[in-house]
Amino acid sequence: MTLSAGVPPDYRGVWTRAGHTDATRAAQDAPWARWLQTSQWHAHLRVPPDALQQREPRELAGLSPAQLAALTHQQAHLGGAQVQAHPEGELCTWLRQADYQPPAQAPDAAWVVFLASDRLMRIGAHADDTELWQRLPDSVGRFRCLAGLDAQGQDDGRRVLVAGAYAMRARLRAIAWPRGMRPGLSLAEAMMHRPDQALHWLDQELSFGRCEQGRWTVERSTLPACEGQTHHCQMQQDADDPALAWVEIDGRAERWRVLEWSDA
């Protein structure tokens, strides 16, 4: 078995869920889903139909209890990615550094089989789940992963990932999960135990949209208030220090750390 540094080039891009091998499950469970993959990093956002019901572009505090409960069914995570080459195939593991849901019991890993250059099948390694994914054609050509910095120049957990004409922005929740939380709880179950933390635990952003000609339009987000917004967006590596980049989103320019920057 060999361990690659990141993922092979044919994994890179933005992938959309194209279906399920089980026709019954495909009809019952048809989430809006995007998986953005660079060489080293990934971001994944999945919004099922029940999370879209009665959805309104409002701040969390302005949503009804039913609307807040619907958001708990969303899934979003980001972090590193690596591929292990086995004799029987390739096993891709997505290492979650930030997760909208509480810690899981098993790693997020799947056997990946390419059916075509832009179509693959993910077979769950720790779950009975097989999905088909299609790469968006305009999601190649440039790849970025940038880390936000606080006032002291330290990583503050924010991320911006770019693949071709698409970008995803992530921000951590301000309050972490409590120590000793039992692995495998869903967000809905965790909030039932601590309803006083509901707004804090839901306040984690992962937003996806097109980023072209200096404009980023959010198509879908864990935070409904972000959806439909268009932001002025520019990214430029620092001429004096290529390990840093200037990122301007909606008129505020900041220096971010470059984790990945490729135009190939």
C-alpha positions as CSV (number, residue, x, y, z in Angstrom):
1,M,0.0,0.0,0.0
2,T,1.3,3.5,-0.9
3,L,0.1,6.8,0.5
4,S,-0.1,9.8,-1.9
5,A,0.6,13.3,-1.0
6,G,-2.9,14.6,-1.5
7,V,-5.0,13.3,-4.4
8,P,-4.2,12.5,-8.1
9,P,-4.9,15.3,-10.6
10,D,-8.1,13.6,-12.0
11,Y,-9.8,14.1,-8.6
12,R,-9.6,17.8,-8.7
13,G,-12.5,20.0,-9.5
14,V,-16.1,20.5,-8.4
15,W,-18.2,17.4,-8.3
16,T,-22.0,17.3,-8.1
17,R,-23.9,14.3,-6.9
18,A,-25.4,12.6,-10.0
19,G,-27.4,9.8,-8.4
20,H,-27.4,6.7,-6.3
21,T,-26.9,3.1,-7.5
22,D,-30.0,2.1,-5.5
23,A,-32.9,3.5,-7.6
24,T,-35.3,3.6,-4.6
25,R,-32.8,5.6,-2.5
26,A,-32.0,7.8,-5.5
27,A,-35.7,8.8,-5.7
28,Q,-36.1,9.3,-1.9
29,D,-32.8,11.1,-1.2
30,A,-31.8,13.7,-3.8
31,P,-29.8,16.3,-2.0
32,W,-28.2,19.4,-3.5
33,A,-24.5,18.5,-3.1
34,R,-21.2,19.9,-4.2
35,W,-17.7,18.5,-3.4
36,L,-14.8,20.9,-4.3
37,Q,-11.4,19.1,-4.4
38,T,-8.0,20.6,-4.9
39,S,-4.7,18.7,-4.7
40,Q,-4.6,18.7,-0.9
41,W,-7.9,20.1,0.3
42,H,-11.6,19.5,0.1
43,A,-14.9,21.2,1.0
44,H,-18.2,19.4,0.9
45,L,-21.7,20.9,1.2
46,R,-24.8,18.7,1.1
47,V,-28.3,20.1,1.6
48,P,-31.1,17.5,1.6
49,P,-34.7,18.3,0.4
50,D,-36.0,18.6,4.0
51,A,-33.5,21.3,4.7
52,L,-34.8,23.3,1.7
53,Q,-38.4,23.2,2.8
54,Q,-39.7,26.7,3.8
55,R,-36.2,28.0,3.5
56,E,-35.9,31.8,3.7
57,P,-32.8,34.0,3.3
58,R,-32.9,35.2,6.9
59,E,-30.4,35.3,9.8
60,L,-30.5,32.4,12.2
61,A,-32.2,34.5,14.9
62,G,-35.0,35.3,12.5
63,L,-35.9,31.7,11.6
64,S,-38.7,29.7,13.1
65,P,-37.9,26.6,15.3
66,A,-39.1,24.4,12.4
67,Q,-36.7,26.2,10.0
68,L,-33.8,25.8,12.5
69,A,-34.6,22.2,13.0
70,A,-34.5,21.7,9.2
71,L,-30.9,23.1,9.0
72,T,-29.7,20.3,11.3
73,H,-30.0,17.9,8.4
74,Q,-27.4,19.7,6.4
75,Q,-23.9,18.3,6.0
76,A,-20.7,20.4,5.5
77,H,-17.1,19.7,6.1
78,L,-13.6,20.7,4.9
79,G,-10.0,19.6,5.5
80,G,-7.3,17.6,3.9
81,A,-7.7,14.6,1.5
82,Q,-5.5,11.7,0.7
83,V,-5.6,8.6,-1.6
84,Q,-4.3,5.2,-0.7
85,A,-3.5,2.9,-3.6
86,H,-4.4,-0.7,-2.8
87,P,-4.2,-3.7,-5.1
88,E,-8.1,-3.8,-5.2
89,G,-8.4,0.0,-5.9
90,E,-8.1,3.5,-4.6
91,L,-9.3,4.5,-1.2
92,C,-9.9,8.2,-0.7
93,T,-10.1,9.6,2.9
94,W,-11.4,13.1,3.6
95,L,-9.8,14.3,6.8
96,R,-12.3,16.6,8.4
97,Q,-10.7,19.6,10.1
98,A,-14.1,21.4,10.4
99,D,-17.5,19.7,10.4
100,Y,-21.0,21.0,10.6
101,Q,-22.1,17.8,12.2
102,P,-20.7,16.4,15.5
103,P,-17.7,14.0,15.4
104,A,-18.5,10.8,13.6
105,Q,-17.8,7.3,14.7
106,A,-15.9,6.3,11.6
107,P,-13.6,8.1,9.1
108,D,-15.0,9.6,6.0
109,A,-13.5,7.2,3.4
110,A,-14.7,5.6,0.1
111,W,-13.4,3.5,-2.7
112,V,-13.3,5.6,-5.8
113,V,-13.9,4.1,-9.3
114,F,-13.7,6.4,-12.3
115,L,-16.3,5.5,-14.9
116,A,-15.1,8.3,-17.2
117,S,-12.7,11.2,-16.9
118,D,-15.5,13.4,-15.4
119,R,-17.7,10.7,-13.7
120,L,-16.9,8.6,-10.7
121,M,-18.5,6.2,-8.2
122,R,-17.9,6.5,-4.5
123,I,-18.4,3.3,-2.5
124,G,-18.5,3.9,1.2
125,A,-15.7,2.1,3.1
126,H,-17.5,2.3,6.5
127,A,-21.1,2.6,5.4
128,D,-23.4,0.9,2.9
129,D,-23.6,3.8,0.5
130,T,-22.7,4.0,-3.2
131,E,-23.1,7.3,-5.0
132,L,-22.4,8.6,-8.5
133,W,-20.7,12.0,-9.0
134,Q,-20.2,14.2,-12.1
135,R,-17.5,16.9,-12.4
136,L,-18.6,20.3,-13.5
137,P,-16.8,21.1,-16.8
138,D,-15.7,24.6,-15.8
139,S,-14.2,23.6,-12.4
140,V,-10.6,23.0,-13.6
141,G,-7.7,25.2,-14.6
142,R,-7.0,27.0,-11.3
143,F,-7.0,25.7,-7.8
144,R,-6.6,27.7,-4.6
145,C,-6.8,27.1,-0.9
146,L,-6.3,30.0,1.4
147,A,-6.3,30.2,5.2
148,G,-7.6,33.3,7.1
149,L,-5.3,35.0,9.6
150,D,-6.2,36.7,12.9
151,A,-4.7,40.0,14.1
152,Q,-1.6,38.1,15.4
153,G,-1.1,36.4,12.0
154,Q,-2.3,33.0,13.2
155,D,-4.7,30.7,11.4
156,D,-8.2,31.6,12.5
157,G,-9.9,28.6,10.8
158,R,-11.4,30.5,7.9
159,R,-10.9,29.0,4.4
160,V,-11.4,30.0,0.8
161,L,-11.2,27.2,-1.8
162,V,-11.3,27.8,-5.6
163,A,-11.6,25.3,-8.4
164,G,-12.0,26.8,-11.9
165,A,-15.0,29.1,-11.9
166,Y,-16.2,28.1,-8.4
167,A,-15.3,29.1,-4.9
168,M,-16.3,27.9,-1.4
169,R,-15.9,30.0,1.8
170,A,-15.8,28.5,5.2
171,R,-16.0,29.9,8.8
172,L,-15.9,27.9,12.0
173,R,-18.6,28.2,14.7
174,A,-17.5,30.3,17.6
175,I,-18.4,27.7,20.2
176,A,-16.8,24.2,19.9
177,W,-18.4,20.9,20.7
178,P,-18.2,20.1,24.4
179,R,-15.4,17.9,25.6
180,G,-16.4,14.3,25.9
181,M,-19.2,14.4,23.4
182,R,-20.1,10.9,22.3
183,P,-19.1,10.2,18.7
184,G,-21.9,9.5,16.3
185,L,-24.5,12.0,17.5
186,S,-26.3,13.9,14.8
187,L,-26.6,17.7,15.1
188,A,-30.3,17.3,15.8
189,E,-29.6,14.9,18.7
190,A,-26.9,17.2,20.1
191,M,-29.3,20.2,20.1
192,M,-32.0,18.2,21.9
193,H,-29.5,17.8,24.8
194,R,-28.4,21.4,24.7
195,P,-31.2,23.6,23.1
196,D,-29.6,26.7,24.6
197,Q,-26.7,26.2,22.2
198,A,-28.8,25.8,19.1
199,L,-28.0,29.2,17.4
200,H,-24.3,28.9,18.3
201,W,-23.9,25.4,16.9
202,L,-25.8,26.3,13.7
203,D,-23.7,29.4,13.1
204,Q,-21.0,27.8,11.0
205,E,-20.6,28.8,7.4
206,L,-19.8,26.9,4.3
207,S,-20.9,28.7,1.2
208,F,-20.6,27.7,-2.5
209,G,-21.0,29.7,-5.7
210,R,-19.5,30.9,-8.9
211,C,-16.6,33.2,-8.9
212,E,-16.0,34.9,-12.2
213,Q,-14.8,38.3,-13.3
214,G,-14.3,39.5,-9.8
215,R,-17.7,38.6,-8.6
216,W,-18.7,35.7,-6.3
217,T,-22.4,34.8,-6.2
218,V,-23.4,32.4,-3.4
219,E,-25.7,29.6,-4.7
220,R,-26.0,27.6,-1.5
221,S,-24.8,27.9,2.0
222,T,-25.3,26.4,5.5
223,L,-26.5,29.8,6.4
224,P,-29.7,30.7,4.4
225,A,-29.0,34.4,4.8
226,C,-25.9,34.1,2.6
227,E,-27.7,32.5,-0.4
228,G,-28.2,34.7,-3.4
229,Q,-25.7,37.3,-2.2
230,T,-23.1,38.6,-4.7
231,H,-19.7,39.8,-3.5
232,H,-16.8,41.7,-5.1
233,C,-14.0,39.1,-4.9
234,Q,-10.3,39.4,-5.8
235,M,-7.4,37.2,-4.9
236,Q,-3.7,38.1,-5.6
237,Q,-0.5,36.5,-4.3
238,D,1.7,38.9,-2.4
239,A,4.5,40.0,-4.7
240,D,7.0,40.0,-1.9
241,D,5.9,36.8,-0.1
242,P,4.2,34.1,-2.3
243,A,3.2,32.3,0.9
244,L,0.7,35.1,1.4
245,A,-2.1,36.5,-0.7
246,W,-4.4,39.4,-0.6
247,V,-8.1,38.4,-0.5
248,E,-10.8,41.0,-1.0
249,I,-14.4,40.0,-0.5
250,D,-17.0,42.7,-0.5
251,G,-14.6,45.6,-0.1
252,R,-12.4,44.3,2.7
253,A,-8.9,43.3,1.8
254,E,-7.0,41.0,4.1
255,R,-3.8,39.0,3.9
256,W,-4.4,35.2,3.9
257,R,-1.9,32.4,4.0
258,V,-1.5,30.4,0.8
259,L,-2.0,26.7,1.4
260,E,-2.3,25.8,-2.3
261,W,-2.1,27.9,-5.4
262,S,-2.0,26.4,-8.9
263,D,-3.0,27.4,-12.4
264,A,-2.5,24.0,-14.0
